[in-house]
Amino acid sequence: MYPSSAAFKTAVRTDHIVVAKAEVWASDQKLQEINISEGSVSVNSSSAVRRTCEVTVVTGRETTNLVPDNDFDLLTPFGNELRLYRGVQYEDGTEEYVPLGVFVITQVAIMDTNEGVTIKLAGEDRSIRIARAKWTEPYQLPNGSLESALTDLLKDRYPDAELVFPTTNVSVNQVVLGSENSNDPWKDAVEIAELVGFDLFFDQNGIVQMQQFPTLDGSVVAALFVEGNGTTITRLDRTISTKETFNGVIYTIEGSDVVLPIRVEAWDEDTSSPTYRFGVFGEVPTFIETNLLATEAEAVKAAYSLLNTYIGKQEQITFNSLVDPSLDVQDVIYVKSDGAKVDRLVIIDSLDIPLNPQGEMSANARTVRIVASGEQVLIGG
């Protein structure tokens, strides 16, 4: 969840004046703020490119000055970026914004009609810069700490990238990447982080972040969505499916740098869980093979981190609500709906955030745990 004031958190749950803005940047230089009539930002934790956007520039003949005349103009898909924000205007006229992402412009569509000129822009977060910078020869990922190895990889492909990495206490072995013509350095980096239990992504400010996947205890709750007076939910759907549900991770380490192969298992051992390994659901594992790690302790830690990303996927909660642009994927929230019999802590997997005032936010989440009868759930607790 992106930090915001208490006034902001209160405002977005009631009627308020919505403000949004779009800025065009080249590297670290702001070129121009542009007026937009509509647009949206999509955030998906299961996609290598986490943030994408679509924006429509205000229509009318007066916008023709923004129509690109050549490939170096303001709105062209050759390096310029969009920075998008949504916020609140308070009664005293002051405004508070939350950033929604930094997007490399990837497509510009221009439509000329009797009513005027419309310009539609599409963009992807800065990971596209790394994905496009394919290796022209094999790249050797150095052994050492996970954060050091990924820093070297990402800086090799995108020297200007700003990174905020924790001390992971994870060591990785030397591996060779980029041997295939269809290589994708960003996807490789994401998969390396994921294999050892970390989430790698570009955040709302265009900075590369690496964090452990959220735990299933739901200890930190970002927001409450509770049915009743003052609720912000307008629709909720609940789907229960075992199509892509695993309750175990079998993690194997093999490779030239591993003296003896290592094999560990992580299972859903919660007897109250519908996917408890010794319950009716049975044992349904997924298999991970890698040569990145070197010790059993690291393998166990990685296996349980990955298991946390699978448990709960059997129950999906999708809802529409008033827009809270400070929410993000991987946030743990509390959702309660009597009609759908939902009383759950859930992890947000994807979000669609509109820029226009009339739009609703849509979210897709998976269950963390059922809230016990009489249990009080509080934000931050």
N, C-alpha and C positions, 0 to 999 in steps of 0.2 A: 504494500500500500504506500502510495506516495504521501509524504508529509504535507499536512494542511492544517489550517487553524481550526479551533473549536467552532468559530463562527461559520466557517466553510462547511464543516461536517453537519452543522444544524441546518444551514440553508439548503443543501442539496436534498434534504429529506422533505422539503416543503415547497410551496410555490415560490419561485425566485426568478430574477432576471438573469437569463443565460447569456454569457458572452463567449465568443470564440475568436481566435485569430490564427492567421497563417503567415509565416515569414519565409522568404526565400533567402538562402544563405549560399555562399561559395566559400568552402573551407570554414574559417572562423570569422568571416566577414558577413555581416547582415547587409543584404542588397536592397530589400524592399519588403514592406508588409502589403499583402494583397487581400482584397475583399472576397469572401466566399459566400455562396448562397446555400450550399449544403456540402455534406461530406461525412466520412466515418473513418474510424480507426479500428482495425481488427487485431486482436492479440491472441496468439495461440501457443500454448506451452509445448505442444507436441510437434510443432513445425520448426525446422531449423531456422527459417526466417521468422522471427517471433512477431514482428510488427509490420503491418501493411496498411496503406491508406488509399482512399479515393476522395478527391476534392473537386467541386465544381466552382469555378470562378464566376462571380456575379455577372449575370447576362446583361446585354445591352450594347449598343454601338460604342459606348464610351470605353469599353474594354478592349477595343481592337488594338489599342496601343500595346497590349500585353501579348497579342498574337505573335509568335516567333516569326521573324523575317529571315533569320539565318541561324545556323547551328550554334552560335555563340550568344544568342539572346537569353533573356532572363528565364523564360519557361521552356527550356529544352532539356532532354534527358541525357546530357553528356557530362554530368558531374554536379550540377547544382542540387541543393537539398531544400526540403520543406521542413519547417519546425511548426508543429501544430499544438494548440493549447485550447482548453475549454475551462470556463470558470464561472464566477458569480460576480454580479454587480450589486453592491450593497446600497442601502437607502441613502447613504451619504454620498453616493456617486463613486466611491472607491471600488476597485476591482481586484479580485484574487484569482490567479490562474494556476492550473495544474498542467504540466507538459504531458503530451500524449506520445511523443516520439520525434525522432530525427529521421527523415526519410529521403533517400536518394530518389530523385525523380526518374522513373523508368518508362513512363509513357505519357504523351501529350496528344489529346484528341481535340480537334477544333471543328465546330459545327456552325455554319453560317445559314441562318434562316431569316424569314421576313421580320421576326421578332427581335433579332439581334444575333450577337456572336456568343457562343458558349465554349468555354475551354474546360476540359476535364483532364485532371491530372491523376496519375497513379504513382505510388511510390512504395519502396521497401526499406526496412531499416538498414543500417550501415553494414550489416553482415553480407549484403550483396556485393560490396566492394571486395571482400575477402573471397567470396565464392567465385567471382569472376576472374580473380587473379590466379588462374590455374598454374600449377607448376609445369614448367617446360622440361624439367628433368627431375629425377627422384629426389625427395627431400628426406633427410635423416633427422628424425626427432631425437634430440639428445636425451640420455638418461639423466635422472635427477628428480627434483621435486616437481609435482604436477604443475604448480603455478609457474615455475621457471620454464619448464618445457613448453607450456602453452603460450607463455609470453614470447618466447623465441619464435614459435610458429606464427603467431598472429602478427608480430612486428615484421616478420619476413615478408608477409603478404600485404600488410597495411601499416607502414611505418608510423603514420599519424594516429593510429588507434590509441585511445585512452583506456587504460585497464585498471580495474579495482579488484584485486584478488586477495583472498584471505590466505593465511598460512594453513595449508591443508594437512600437513603431516603425512602426505601420500607421496611415495616415490614411484616413478614409472621407468620401465625399461626402454632401451633404444629401439625404435621401430622405423621402418622406411615407408614413406608415404609418396603419393604422386606418381606411381609407376604407370597408371593407366591414363590414356588421353582424356578420358572423361572425368578426371579427378576434380574434387570440390574441396579445397582447403578448409572452408568454414564447416562443412558437414563433417570432415575428418576431426576437426577440433571439438565440435559438439559431441561426437560419438566417443572420443577419448575421455572427455569429462564425464559423460554419462556412464561409461563402463566402470568408472571408479566411484560413482555415486554423487556426481556434481552436475548442476544445471548451469550451462554457459549461454549467455544471451546479451544482446544490446538493450539497455534500459531506456527509460523515457527521455533521458538527456543524451543519448547516443554514446554512452560509455559501456564498455564490455564488463559485465559482472559475472562472477562465478560464485555460486552458493550451493550448499548442500540441499538436496530435495527436502521439502517440509516433512516433519515427522507426523505420525498418525495420531498422536495424543491430542492434537488440536489445542495446545497449551496457550497459544497466542491467537486471539480472535480479533479479526480486523473490523468486522461490521456485523450488525444484526438485521435480519429480514424476517420479521415476525408478523403473522396474520393478525388483523385486528385494527383498531383505531390508530391511524398514523402509519400504517404499513405503506411501503413504497412499491411493493410487488403488484403488478397488474395481471400477470398470468404465471402459472407454474405447471410444468410437466414433469412427471416422474416415470422413468423407464428402468425396468429390472431385466437384465440380460447377462448371460454367462458366455456370450459369444467371444469376447476378447478378455476373459478373466483368468488370471493365473494366481495360484496361492503358494507358489514356491519358485525359488530361483536356484538352479544348479549351476555353479560358477566354477569354471575350469581354467587353470593357467598352464599353458604349454608354450614352449618356444626355446630358441637357442640359448637365451640367457637364464633359463630356468633349469636348475640341475635335475630336480625331480618334479614331475607334473603335480599340480595341486588341485584338489577338488573339494569344494565345500558346498553345503546346502543351507538355504534359508527358507523357512516355512511359516505360514500363518499358524501360530500356536495358540491363538486366542480362542478358547472354548466357546465364547459367546458369539463368535463371528460366523456368518453363514458360509464362509469359505474355509473354516477350520479344517486342517489337513486330515484329521481323523473323523470328520463329520460325514454327513450324507453326500456332500459335494465331492469328497475324495481328494486325492492328490493330483493336482493339475499344474505341473511345473513348466517353466520356460528355461531354456538353456543358453548360457553365455560362455563363449570361449574367447580368450584373449591371451596375448603375450605381454601385456603392458605391466602387470604387477609381478612382484617377486616373492611375497610372503603370504602365509596362510592368514595372518591377522588382517592384512590389507584386503584379502579376498573376502573374508567374512564381513568386514565393514561395508565393502562395496555391494555384496549380495543383499544385505539387509536394507541398504539405501535404495537399491533397485526394487526390492520387494515392496517398499513403501509406495512406489509409483504404480504398482499393479493392484494392490489391495484396495477395495472400494470401487473399482471400476464396474462391478456388477450392478451398481445402482447409480444412474445418472439423474441429476436434478438440473432441469433447464428452466430458466425464468426470465421474464421481462420485468423491468422496474424503471422507476425514475433514475436518471443518470447520476452516478457518483464517479466522476472521472479519476478520482484518486485510487480507486480499486485497481488491482493488478492480478494477473494469473499467479498461481501458487499461494494466493492469500487464503487463509482459513476463515470462513464466515459461518454464522449460525442462521439456519433457515427453518422456519416453522410454518406449516400449513395444515390445518385440521382436515380440510377436504381431501387432500392427497395423502393424508397420514404421514406427513413429513415432520420430523423433529430431529434434525441432524446438524452435526458439524460437517461441513463439506469443504473441499479444496477446489478453487476455481481453476478450470482447465483452459477456458477460452472466454473472451469478451468481445463484444461489438459495441463500440461507443460512438454515438452520432455526434456531429458537430452542430447540427441545427437544433433550435430550442424545442421543436415539437417531437423529436425522436425519442424513442425509449432505448435503454440499454438492455442488451440480451447477454445472458451468461450461461455457461455450461459448466457443471461441477460434478465431482464424484464424492461419495460418502466417505467421511473419515470415521465417524462413529455415531451411534444412536445416543441421544441425550437421555439420561436416566430420569425417571419420574421424580418431579420435585426439584431437579437440579437447576440452579440458576446460572445462566451463561452471561458473562459480562465481556465487553470489549477490552481487549488487552489481557484477559485472564482465561 
